[in-house]
Amino acid sequence: MNILAVRPLADRAVTFDLADRAGPDAAARITAALGLINGAVAAGALPGVTETAASFSSLTVHYGCLFTDQATLVAQITALLAGGTD
């Protein structure tokens, strides 16, 4: 899955832009990404993730900065989404 941009939100969240505009394609990408990330959280593969929040074309992941750092989390999620389909 192609990530258009990664935008840090202080030290406890990061937003992944997955589409350039709202629409059915964006909704499908967000839904797929949520499934992959929430599945990884449930399996214990993304320690520190506390919440995911979807919008029309992006996905924000909130995390505990005592359990992971932003660079590690971005790398993990980028790799996870790269294995997903567009």
Secondary structure as UniProt FT lines:
FT   STRAND          5..9
FT   TURN            10..12
FT   STRAND          13..17
FT   HELIX           24..42
FT   TURN            43..44
FT   TURN            47..48
FT   STRAND          49..54
FT   STRAND          58..63
FT   TURN            65..67
FT   HELIX           70..82
//
